[in-house]
Amino acid sequence: MIEIIFGAIIGAIISLSIAELYHRRSSRELESLINKLKDMLKSLEEWQEYHDEILQIIRKHVARGTPDDPEFPYK
């Protein structure tokens, strides 16, 4: 009977140590992924500055010569 209890205790200790090992490893990987996503977000924010300018240029060229053009001859 003592062997069963002793085996259960050793099995629980081994299981907990393996679970802790994988938990630490996954936490490090998650932190790494979070940092990569933060860097990607910063680069997207940099592009957002140019987004409005690019959009205005595109709208200006698309609307040229149409009634939506602010320089249309009859306005």
Secondary structure, DSSP 4 states (H G I P E B T S, - for coil): -HHHHHHHHHHHHHHHHHHHHHHHHHHHHHHHHHHHHHHHHHHHHHHHHHHHHHHHHHHHHHHTTSTT-TT-TT-
